[in-house]
Each structure stands twice: as structure tokens, then as C-alpha cells.
């Protein structure tokens, strides 16, 4: 076994969802420019309340007096930032946390990003045949035949059996490491509906381990697994990850440069792409907002414009506004990006991308 300590530092706010939405008034309260995650049990135990005539109980927030916001017993954590909407039952996407309400990065999120980078950089070495049959018809399993060509014919013979990534643990306090952000889906012409997110702030450190199982590359294992010809993929993990990310950064910079009002994000990606990193480091994007190009074979799928357009149609990947012209082979894809918006600008100015992190491996 080769065990590496992995350090992940957030470069921009990061959201990895736990599948839940927090409701304002029930799970959250807003007070003096901060968002309070309510401890409903503590509030209901402490406060006396009566149901209405229909037997319904009031939202926990309504049971709190102004002085209660100074009492930490009523709150699981407190975040800087507030949702755009002040309506009761407005929704906020929840970040994944442990039982102590502390955010962490699942190892699967980081390993998934590594897998995408290895597939993209290893494509020209393996040269899988790309046709409609190689994609399949099931949206949930699209591209699995291509993955089998790249990594192995089944889970027992998959190259990334040899790569283990632990969950990554961060600061002990959610209030210190997280914030509430307003995000939107952007096209080159307009911004879509706002989305409220719990997010880890930039410059927050998470730590864990990455393990490479060397036994799976032994002579005995090679007779069954046939991994030896791709062992260098894992040896070059950081370099390949950085190559994939740099290509994405350059394309993102071009996308934002071609749209009016997104100059700040264009500059960010130009600067990030030009950053020189040591061999044991790489920059990548994980979590909500990473987009189609961060989670697929990306440019390799677009090499044949007509085949790609067939995939877009078959899987319903293009949802254009009503009245817009139909897509043509070779048209840009995707047509939108996700970004954090400045509340000070009434959600009209994008200020940062989501989910970019710097990864460091040390033996």
C-alpha cells in the first residue's frame, strides 16, 4: 500500500449537497444579517406554545424573541449571509455534514473528479470506439461501455479499485467554515432563478488520505486484472488532474469573455489557468456547479458534432427558452454556467465560481 496524506483547500465557496432543503422559519431563521440553523427540539422544549384551531403548530422561528438570538442553546450553528427571500418556507440547499453538524468532503466526490480527469487524459491512449451504441440508452448509465474500455470490464476489474480516497475532515465548527450564498444559473444573455446554498468558505482546509493498493499491480494480480499498462495513470494522478482542469479553465475563461458583464470571472479563470503548481498539487472542481464538462468525457464526446447532437436530443440535455432557434451540430454546449452572485448588486453581478479546490498529496 502507498498511503498519501491529502490536503484540500477551497479556492472558491464549495457546496456538496446532502439531498435536503432547509426551510426558512422551520429549519432556519434570519436575524441581523446572519442565518441561524434552528435546533427545533431545544426551542420546543424551552418555549410554551399552543396549536392553532386546526391542530397545527407555528414555525419554530415564531417562538423566538429578540433576546433568544443571543442564546446558543437554540441553534445548531450560525452562518454569515442571508437568503434572498424572506418568505416562510423559502428553501436553502443543505451542505453534507457529520452528526455534529460539521461539513466534510466525501471521498467519493474527490475520487469522482479524479476518475473524470483520468478518463479524459487517458482517452487517446486507449482510443475507445465512439458511436451511439457506446453511449447506451439509459440516462443513468450513459457512457458505461466507454468507461469499461477505459478502466476495466466490470467493478472487480476496474483500475480504480486500486485507488482509495477517505472522507476529508475539516474544521470542527460549521459556523467558522460555512456561509450562506446566493447562486444563479448564467447564460451569455441572462441569469436564471436564484438558488440559495450552504457553502464552505474559500481558504478552508480539509484533510484525509489517498491510498494506492500496489498489490493489484503485482505479477500475480496482473494475470487476472491487466492493470499494468495503466499503472502510470495513478503515478501521474496530479499531473493528469491538472491537465484536465487547465483545459477546462481555459474554456471557461473564453466562455465568460464572450459574454457581457462576466469580466471578473473571466479574469479569475485566466489567472487560475496560469498558476504554476508543484508536481504533487493540482486544482480541480467538485460539488454543485461543477457542470457537465467536469463530470463527463467532455470534448471527446463532442469530436463528432452530429453524434453529439443526437446525444443532446436523445437525453434531453438542451432546454432552450421558448421561441429560441433549434440547436445545430457544432453549437456550443453547455449553454449555461453556475456562479455565486453578489447580494449587494441585487443578484445581478456574478462574483465567483463554485467548487474550485487545490489538492495536495504528500507521502
N, C-alpha and C positions, 0 to 999 in steps of 0.2 A: 504494500500500500504506500502511495505517496500522498501525504497529507499536507495541505496548504492552508494557512490562515488567510481568510478572505475579509477584506475591509471594503465596505460600500459607503461612499459619501455622496449624499444627494447634492446635485448641482442646481436643480430646479425643484419646486414643490412636486411631491410624489403622492399619487393616490392608487392604492391597491384595495379594491372593494372586498367586503365580506358578504356581499349579496343582500345587505339590509339597507333600508332607508329610514333615517331618523325623522320623526315628525315634530315640527315646531309646536310647542305647547304641551306635548305629551312626553317627548324624549329630550327636547331642547327648550331653552329659554334664552332670550336675548336681553342683555342689560348693559347699559353704558359702553357700547361698542365691543362687547365680548359675547361669546356664545357659551352657555352653561349646559353641560350634559347632566340632565337631572337624574338623581337617584330616587326613582319613583317610590320604592319601598320605604326609604327613610322619610320622605315627605308625607306619605300616607299614614305612617305610624305616628309621626310627630303632630300632624295637624288634625284638627277636628273638622269634619266635613259632612255634608248631607247630600244624598242624591236628589235629583230633581223629581218632578211628578211622574216621570216615566221610568224611574229607577236608574238613570244614567248619572255617572259621577263626573265632576268637572275635570278638565285637563289639569294635571298636577301644577303647571305653572301658575294657574289662577289661585292656588292655595298659598303662594309665597308673597310675603310682604317685602317692602323695600329693604328692610334690615336683614332679611333672610339671605340676601346675596353676599353677606359677609360671613355666613356660617358654612364652612366647607362640608359639614355633615350631609347637606342636602344635594351635593354634586359629586359626580364621579370624576370630572375634570372640567377645566375651563379653557377655552380656546380664544385667541385673538381673532378678530374678524367676525362678521355677521352675515347671515343670508340676505340676499336681495329682497326677498319677500318677507313681510312681517305678518302674513296671514297664519292663523292657526291651521295646523296640518300641512303647511308647506314642507317640502321634503329635502333632506340632505343625505347624500350617499355616504355611508359609514366606511371608515378605514378598518382593515382587518387588525384585530388586537388579541392579546392573550387574556387569560381570566382576570388579570389585574388591570385591564383596560390600557395596556401599553402596546403601541404599534410595533409590528415586526414585519420583516420581508420574508415571505415563504420561499424556501429553497426552490420550489417549482417555478417561481417567477423568474429567478435568475437562471436556472437551468434551461428554461424555455427560450430565453433570449440567447443563451449560448448555442442552443440547438439550431435556432434560426440562422445565426451567423455562420455556423459550421456548414449548414446545408447550402447557404448562398455562396460561400467561398469554395466549397468542395464540388460544386456543380460541374465545373469544366473539367475536373479530374475524372469524375465518374461518368459524365456525359449520359445521363438518363434520357430515354426516348420521351419526348414531349408530344403527346397527341391527346385527343379528347378522352380516350379510354384511360390514360394515365392519371386523369383527374378524378374520375368516378362521378357518380350522380348524387351521392349522399352529401349534403352540405356539411354535416358534422364530421365527415371523414374525407372531405375533399383533399386530393393530393396524396393520399396514403400510399398508392402504388409508387409514387416518386420517392416518398420517404423510405420505403422498403429498399429501393435501389440504392439510396444514399447511405443508409445506416444499417440495414440488415432486413432479412425477410420476415421476421416476427420479433416480438418483445424479448424472447430468450436469446436471439442472435443480433440484437440491436447494439451498435457500437457504444451508445451512451449508457448501457449497463455498467460500463467502466467508470462513469463519472457520477459522483455522489455530491450533492450540494445540500448542506444543512440549512435549516431556517436561520435567518440572521436577526440577531437581537440588538435592539437599540437602547436609547435612554429609558430609565425606569419611570419617567414621568411623561404622561401624554400631554399635559399642559405645557411642558417645556419644549416638546419636539413637534407638536402639531399646530395647525392653524385651520381656519375655515376660509376656503377660496371660492370665488365665483369664476366659473369657466363657461366657454361657449364653443360651439362648432363654427368654424370660419370657412367661408368660401372666398374666392377672389373678389366677389361683389358685395357680400353682406355677411353679417353674423347671425347665427340661429338663436334658438331659445337658450336662456341661461341654465346652467346646471350648477348646483351647489355641492361642494365636496369637502369632506375632512381630508386634509393633506398633511404629510410630513413636510416641514420647512426645508429650505435649502441649507446645506452645510451641517446636516445631521449625520452621525456616524452609526453604521450597523456592522456587526461582526459575526462571523461564523467560520465554517470550514468547507473546503473543497477537497475531495478525496478521489484519486485515480487508482483503480484496482489493477495493479500491474499483473496480477495472476492471470487475468483474462487475455494477456498478450504473451503468455508463456508458450513454449513449443507444444506442450500437451493440449492447451486450450485452443491453439491455432488450428489444429486438425478439425475441430468442430465449429469454431466461431468465425475464423477467417477475418480477424481484425487487423492483422499485422500491417497490411497495406495502407491502413488509415490511422495508425497509431500517431503519426505526426500531426494529425488534426488536433489531438489533445495536447501534444507538446507545444503546438503553436496556438493554443487557445486564445491567449490575449491578443496576439498579432492578428489573427483571423477576425476576432470580435471587433478590433479597432478598424480593420479594413472595411468591414460591413458598415460600421457606424459612420465612418468618414464618408463613404459613398452616400449614405442617407443624409448626412448633414449638408453635403454639397447640393443635393437635390432639394432639400428643404429650404436652403438659402435662396436658390433660384426661384422656388415657388413663391416665397414671401417677397422677393424683389420684384416679381412680375405683378404684384397686387398693390394697390394704393393704400397707404395707412399702416403697413406692416413692417416699416423700415427697422424698427427696434428688434424684431425677431430675426429679420434677415441678417443684421449685423451680428446678433448673438451666434447664429449658426456659422457664419463666416469665421468668426473668432474661434469658436469651438473646433471647427474642422482644421484650423491652422495650428492648434495647440500640439506641441511635441510632448509625447509621453514616453517614459522608460518602458522597456520590454515587458515588465511584469504588471503593467497597468493598461486599462482600456476604458473607454467611455461607451455606454450603451443606454438604451431607453427601455423602461419596463412600466407596467401598470397601465392605468386608464389614460388614454390619449396617445398611446404608442402608435396606433394606427395600423392599417393594412400592410404597409411596406415593412413594418417591424416584426410581423408575425407570419409572413408567407415567403414563398420563393421569389417574390417581388419582380425584379427586372427579367428574370429567366422566364416567368410566365408571360411577359409582355413581348418576348422576342418575336413571336408570330402574332401580328396585330389582329388578324382575322380570328385565329383561335382564341385569343384573349377576349375579343368582343363577344364571342359565343359563350365564354365562361361568365362574363358580366351579365349577359342576358339570362343564361340558364339558372344562375344563383341569385338573380335579382340584386346585384351589387350596386346598381346605379339608380338612385331615386332623385330624379331631376325635378325642379319646380314645375308646376303645371304651365304648359304653354312654351316651355323651352324646346329647342330643336333636339331631335334624337341624336344619340351618340353615333360616331363613325369610327371605323377601325383606325387606331393610331391616336385617338383623342386622349388627353391626359387623364390619368387615374392614379389615386383617388382625387376627387374634386374638392375635398374639404380637409381641414386640419382642426385640432383642438388646442385651445390655449387658455391661459388664465387672463382674466380681464380686470382692469383697474376699476374698483368701485368709485373712485374719485372722479372717473370720467363717465359715470353713468353706464358702465359696462360697454363702452364703445371702443375702448382702446386696449388691444392685446399687449400684455406686458411680459409674459414668459411662457415658454412651452412647459409641458408636464413630463415628469418621469425620467429626466436625464440624470444618470448617476455615474460616478467614477469608481471602477472596481480595481482592487489591488490584490494580487496573490503573492504570498511570501511563504517559503518553505519553513 
